Amino acid sequence: MDCQGRGEELPGEEAASRGREGSSVSYTHDSSPDSDDAFSEEETTHTKDPKHKRGLLRKTKSWKTFFNVMHWTFRRSNSWVQLAGHEGHFRPGVEGVILKRDVGEESECLQELMGDVLRPFVPTYHGLVEMEGLQYIQMDDLLAGWTGPCIMDCKMGLRTYVESELCAKGQRATLRGDLYQKMVRVDPGGPSEEERRLGGVTKARYMQWRETLSSSASLAFRIEGITMNNGTVMKDFKKTKTREQITATLSRFTEGNIDVLRGYLGRLQSIEEALLSSKFFRTHEVIGSSLLFIHERTGCANVWMIDFGKTQALPAGQTLAHDRPWVEGNREDGYLLGLANLRQLLVDTLDQQCRPLATTTPTTRPGVAPTTTTPTTRPGVAPTTCCPSNDDANN
């Protein structure tokens, strides 16, 4: 299988997948306006018991980021798609296509992206379709053709809320007891003395506090969820924020596969180059968007930009740099800051895998100076201590 999947035909946003004959998997992810209001503690594992599967689905519905990679089946040659999250938000389409409820600005963004330099890195958009009185976006299936993928979702940017949410009527003044309880459950020391006395926090305060729990506020990205090729789903990353924690997670996700790590680095470099020349990127506030990482143990690896439901066009003549801190009113999202940090942490992960090989004592012969190996480099990526570059991972 081509490591790039289906090239420019690949889908985006949500991916419910059909694998090859004999196996299938579905993946769904969404960032609805309330997608980050709840946290879930569960970590689910692959099971063959259909009743247990339904039980797991009921549990994971409380996790409102909708990161669910469903279940493998080896009993049928025909593929199937099972979608989770908000009932009615996702539906299977024709072969290789998934349908997602048209909410926010997503369909407009995808349509515009089809004519932008970012098109090779985003879902291919097939227009809207009406079903049972509701509008759905038609997108390709990102996982079509993958037989045993590992999947990771990284939410990009310094914040996952748009500025208008802070300024919404009543949001700055209305105290929410439910949000206070969520804050206390996750971080007992989170509320201030005044908030404790009142027993509530505003939604604006809650949203800003939430970003400080993970690496969003400090590194401008956070890991939302991971699914390994054995069906294990990991999603308890709400307090994963240090570089050491993230590097350890990336190492576990890639299983130390050097080809996979190099493939991801090459793809991220290509995405960054496209972002810097993209008119769409310059003229939009990109909030709640994710990078979807997919790889197999063979070394095939790919990354896609997904989820544009909260992305908003700027007023005519206004642009963003995407690499500056956010101050209320400047609408900066920090997307490029997060991309740079994510790339560096992948480089650090790669270096950790290479280091045991690079630290071996060089052999010498009398009268012959020990040889040294020059670390390989690629533009924009820190040199590694070993391992020749593998450009084929990106072709």
N, C-alpha and C positions, 0 to 999 in steps of 0.2 A: 504494500500500500504506500502511496505517496505520503511523505511526512506532512505535506501541506494539505492533506485531506482532499477537498474538492476545489482548491484554489479560490478564485474570486466568487465561485458559486456558493461557498460555504455560508452558513447562516450565522446568526449572531445571537444576540440577546439570550433567548432561552434556547436550550438545546435539549430536545427529547430525542433520544437516539435510537436508531436502528443499526445494529451491527451487521456483520456478515451472516451467512447462513449458519444457523445453529446457535447464535447468541444474539442478545440484544440488551440494551441498557437505555434508560432515559434519564435525562438531566433537566432540572428546571431551576431557574433562579429568577428572582424578581426583586425590584426595589419599589414597592408601592409607597405612597406618602407615609404610611404607618409601618413600613417594613422593619424599622429598627427599634420599634417601641418595646419589643419583648425579647427576652433572652431565654435560651433553653439550655439545660444542663446535659441533656441526653447525648450519648454517642451510640449510634445504632450499628449493628453488624449484620452481615448477610445471613439470610435464613431461607430455608426451603419450605417452611410451613406457611401456606397461604393465610391461615387465620392469624398467625403471628405477624405476617406482613401488614395486614389490615390494622392490627394493633399499633404497629410502629408508625404507620401513616397517621393514625389519629394523634399519636404523641407529637410527631414532627410538625403537625399543622400549627402548633403553638409557636414554632420558630418562624417568625414572619419575614425573614429574609428569603424564604422559599428556596434555600439551597438543599435540594434533595436529589441524590442520585439513587434511582430506584433499584430494581432487583434484576439479577441476571436470570436468564432461562436458557437451558440447553435442551429442552424437550421439544421445541418446535423449530421448523425451518423458516416459518413466516415470522416477520418481526412485529413488535407491538410497542405501543407507547402508552405509558401510564403517567399522568401528570398530577402533581401535588401542589399544595399551596391553597390559594383562594379558589374554592370550587367555582367553576365557570370562567376563570381567567385564562385557562389554557385548554386547548383541544388538539388532538392529532389531526393533521391535514392529509393531503395525498402523499404518496410515497416520497420521503425525504423532506417533507415540509411540516412545520409546526405552526399552530395558530395561537396568537396571544391577544387578549383583549386590548383594544386600542384605548389607552388612557394617557393623559398628559400630552406631551409633544413628541412622543416617540415616532409615530408614523411620519410626521413631517421631517424629523431629523433623519430618519433612515432614507427617505426619498431624496433629501438634499445630499446625503452622503454618497448616494449612488453616482453622483457627478463630481465627487471630490477625490483628491489624491489618497484619501483614507479608505477608499472603497475596498482595496484588497485585504483590509484588516478588520472589516466590520461585516455583520450579517448581510447577505444578499436579500434585498427586499422585493417581494412579489406583489405588492399592493394590498388593498383591503378587500375583505369579503364579509358579507353580512350573513349571520346565522342566527336564527331564532330572535330576530330583531336587534341583535348586537353586532357591533363592528369588531372585526378581528384583523390583526396584522398577520400577513403570510410571510414566513421566513424559512430559509433552509435549515436543515438539521445538521448542526455542527458535528455531531458524533457519527454521522453516517460513514461507514467504512472502517471505523475503529473497532477492533475486536476485544481488546482488554485495556481500555484507557484508565489512566489515573487523571483526576480532574481537580483543579484548584481555582477558587474564585477569590480575586483580590479587589477590594473596593478602593478606588483611587480618589485622591484628594484630601484636603485638610478637613473637610466637613461633608456630611451627607444630607444636608438640608439647604434649601435655597434661602436667600435673604428674605424673601417675601414671607416665609414661614415665621420669621422672627417678628416681622412687622404686622402680621395678620391681626385683625381686630380682636382685641381681648387677650392675645397671647402673652403680652408683656405684663398684664395685670392679674389675670385669672390664675388662682392657685389651684393646682391639681393634686388631690390626695392620692390618686392612683399612680401618678408619676413619682410622687414622693416615696410610695411604698416600693416601687420598682428600684428606685435609687438606693434605698436602705437595704433591700435584699442583696443587691450586687456589691454595694460599698457602704457599710454602716457609718463610716466617717464622712460620707459625701455631703450630706446636708449641713448648712450653716446653723449656728445657734438659733437665728431668727426663723429659719425654715423649720427647724425642729419644734420651735414654740408654736408655729402656725400649722404645722402638720401638712404642709403642701409646698410645691414648687411650681413655677410657671413652666410652660412648655419650652419657652426659649431657653431658660436656665437648664432644663433637663437635656435638651438637645446639645447644648454646649458642653455640659458635664460629660455626656455620653462619649463624645469624641476623645476626651482625655483618658478614658479607661484603656483604650487600645492604642495602637501606633498611629492612628489617624492624625491626631493633633501634633505629634512629634515627628513622624516620618512621612506624613501625607499619603499613607496607604495603610490598609489593614487586611489581614487574611480573614475572609468570611467563612470559608468552609473547604474541606478537602474530602475527596472520595478516592480510596485506593482501588486497585483492580480486583481485589477480593470482595468488594462490596462494602467494606468498612467506611462509615461516614463519620468524619470528625468536624465538629462545628463549635466547640467550646473555646473560641479564641477571643472572647470579649476582653480578656486581660493580657493578651499577648502583645507586648509593646516594646520590649527591649530588643536590641540588635541580636543579642545572644539567643533569646527565645525564638526569634524569627529565623535565624540561621539554622537552629536545630530543627525547626519545623520544615524548612526547605530541604534539609538533608533527608529527613524522614520521607517527605513527599516524593523526592526524586530517587530515593534509595541509593544515593551516591553515584548515580549513573552519569558519567562524565559527558557522554554524547548528548544526553538529555539537557544537562546544564548548559552546554555550549549551544545547543539548538535554541534554547530559551533566550540566551544572551543575544544571539544573532537576530532573532525575531524581534526582540525588544529594541535593538538598535535600529532596525528597519522601521518600526513603528515610530520611534522618536524622530527619525529623519522625515517621515511623512507628516507628523504633527507640526513640525517646524515650518513646513511649507503649505499647510492646510488652511484654506480660507475659512472653512467650517470651524476649525478649532480656534482660530483667532477671534471669531465673531460669536462664540457661544460660551456660556457659563456651563461647564461640564460637571454636573453634580450627580452623585449616586451611580456613576458609571463604573463598570468593572473590567478587569482584564481576566479572561478565561484561559487558563493554562491546561493543555491536554498533552499527554505523552503516553507512550507504550514502552515496555522494557526493551524493545528492539532498538530504541534510541530515537524513534520518530517523536518530534515535539513541535507544538504549535501554540500560538497565543493569539487571542482575538479580543477586540474591543466590543463590549456588549452593554446593553441596558442604558437607554437614553431617555427614559421616561421623565426624568427631572431636568434634563438638559434644556436650557433656555437660550433663545437668540437674544443678542444684545441690541440696544437701540442703534439705529443707523449711524455709522461713523465711529462707533465705540468698539474697542478691541481689548483683549486681555493678554497679559504676558504668560500667565499660568505658572510662573516660577517665583512668585512673590508671596510674602505672608498675607493672610487675609485680615483685613480690617473692615469692620462693618461699613458698607457703602461702596467699597472698591470692587466687590463681586469676584475677586480673585479666588480660584479654586485650588491652586497648588498642585495641579495634575502633573506638571513636569517635575516638580520637587519629589513627588511620590515615585515617579518613574525612575528618576536618578537614584533614589535610595533603594528601590527594589532591585535595580540592576546591580548596584554595588554589593548588596547582600547576596545576590546570586553568585557574583564573582568571589565573595568571601567563602561561600559554600563550596564552590569549585576548588578554590585554593586548599581548603581543608581536606578535600578528597585527594588532591595531588600531593600534599605535603609528605605523607609517609613514603612516597616513592622518591621525592626530591631530597630527602634527608639522609639517604644511604651514603656511606663513605665511598668516594670515588677510588677506583683501583689505580695504582701507579706502578710503573716499572723503573728500575734504576736508570737515571739519566733522562727520563721523560717526564715532563711536567704534567700534572693531572689536568685533564680536560674539563672544561666548564661548558654548561649548556645555557644558551641564551633563552630566557623565557619567551614564549611566543606571545605576540600581541595582535590585537585587531583594533581598528579605530574606535575610540570611545569606550573600550573595555580595558580594565586594569590588567597588566600582564599576569599570567599564571606561572606557577613554579615548575610545571611540567605539562605533559600531554600536548602533542601537536594539535594545531587547530583542525577542526572538522567542519569545513564550510559546506560539505554535502548535507549537513543536517538541516540547512535552510533552503536547499534547492528542491 
